[in-house]
Amino acid sequence: MKKTVQVVGAVIRNEKGEILCALRSPKMSLPNLWEFPGGKIEKGESPEQSLIREIREELGCSIEVFDQVEDTIYEYEKVIVNLKTYWAKVTEGVPKPLEHQVLIWLPVTSLKSLVWAPADIPAVQKIISI
Ligand SMILES: Nc1nc2c([nH]c(=O)n2[C@H]2C[C@H](O)[C@@H](COP(=O)(O)OP(=O)(O)OP(=O)(O)O)O2)c(=O)[nH]1
């Protein structure tokens, strides 16, 4: 049976309304696909705590977490991912690509030009439709 992993992703918006998009590195699983920065929820963590920790580790900044954007289950070849995405904003520091290939801020209307990890597509569609 495939394992289901609980994953959180931050839809970080700046004061211009742009969204932070992160390109997974060639060394990560799902290489060279765009995602919302985040990662796996660890035992005993709430999704919000997990997101704050992951963003500190991956981007080296602090965030405030707001409402949920989307909750999606996607079955990959080897694993099932339950991805929960949340609106967030940077409260301290500047996001840096400590683990990703690239970080870019994009207006909502440009999000569909990127090749997203399949589990992220419902969240991207929801953001575009708001
Ligand atoms: N962080 C993140 N992971 C995503 C997204 N979409 C998506 O399918 N995933 C998948 C990729 C991985 O299979 C899993 C999360 O892995 P990860 O590599 O980011 O998390 P992690 O650092 O805690 O895990 P690991 O490297 O120790 O395996 O969820 C997304 O938008 N953000």
PDBQT file of the ligand as one rigid body, heavy atoms in Angstrom, charges set to zero:
ROOT
HETATM    1  N1  LIG A 201       6.694  21.429   0.032  1.00  0.00    +0.000 N 
HETATM    2  C1  LIG A 201       5.857  21.069  -0.930  1.00  0.00    +0.000 A 
HETATM    3  N2  LIG A 201       5.806  19.765  -1.278  1.00  0.00    +0.000 NA
HETATM    4  C2  LIG A 201       4.963  19.434  -2.258  1.00  0.00    +0.000 A 
HETATM    5  C3  LIG A 201       4.153  20.398  -2.907  1.00  0.00    +0.000 A 
HETATM    6  N3  LIG A 201       3.414  19.761  -3.862  1.00  0.00    +0.000 N 
HETATM    7  C4  LIG A 201       3.732  18.457  -3.821  1.00  0.00    +0.000 A 
HETATM    8  O1  LIG A 201       3.283  17.576  -4.517  1.00  0.00    +0.000 OA
HETATM    9  N4  LIG A 201       4.695  18.249  -2.828  1.00  0.00    +0.000 N 
HETATM   10  C5  LIG A 201       5.249  16.936  -2.464  1.00  0.00    +0.000 C 
HETATM   11  C6  LIG A 201       6.719  16.769  -2.729  1.00  0.00    +0.000 C 
HETATM   12  C7  LIG A 201       7.104  15.729  -1.707  1.00  0.00    +0.000 C 
HETATM   13  O2  LIG A 201       6.689  14.441  -2.142  1.00  0.00    +0.000 OA
HETATM   14  C8  LIG A 201       6.253  16.107  -0.522  1.00  0.00    +0.000 C 
HETATM   15  C9  LIG A 201       6.926  17.095   0.424  1.00  0.00    +0.000 C 
HETATM   16  O3  LIG A 201       8.269  16.887   0.437  1.00  0.00    +0.000 OA
HETATM   17  P1  LIG A 201       9.389  17.958   0.795  1.00  0.00    +0.000 P 
HETATM   18  O4  LIG A 201      10.618  17.398   0.247  1.00  0.00    +0.000 OA
HETATM   19  O5  LIG A 201       9.025  19.344   0.408  1.00  0.00    +0.000 OA
HETATM   20  O6  LIG A 201       9.291  17.933   2.365  1.00  0.00    +0.000 OA
HETATM   21  P2  LIG A 201      10.415  17.563   3.404  1.00  0.00    +0.000 P 
HETATM   22  O7  LIG A 201      11.603  18.440   3.145  1.00  0.00    +0.000 OA
HETATM   23  O8  LIG A 201       9.763  17.622   4.751  1.00  0.00    +0.000 OA
HETATM   24  O9  LIG A 201      10.680  16.054   3.009  1.00  0.00    +0.000 OA
HETATM   25  P3  LIG A 201      12.001  15.252   2.640  1.00  0.00    +0.000 P 
HETATM   26  O10 LIG A 201      12.846  16.151   1.768  1.00  0.00    +0.000 OA
HETATM   27  O11 LIG A 201      12.615  14.902   3.935  1.00  0.00    +0.000 OA
HETATM   28  O12 LIG A 201      11.481  14.051   1.885  1.00  0.00    +0.000 OA
HETATM   29  O13 LIG A 201       5.099  16.731  -1.069  1.00  0.00    +0.000 OA
HETATM   30  C10 LIG A 201       4.219  21.757  -2.518  1.00  0.00    +0.000 A 
HETATM   31  O14 LIG A 201       3.546  22.668  -3.042  1.00  0.00    +0.000 OA
HETATM   32  N5  LIG A 201       5.097  22.046  -1.518  1.00  0.00    +0.000 N 
ENDROOT
TORSDOF 0
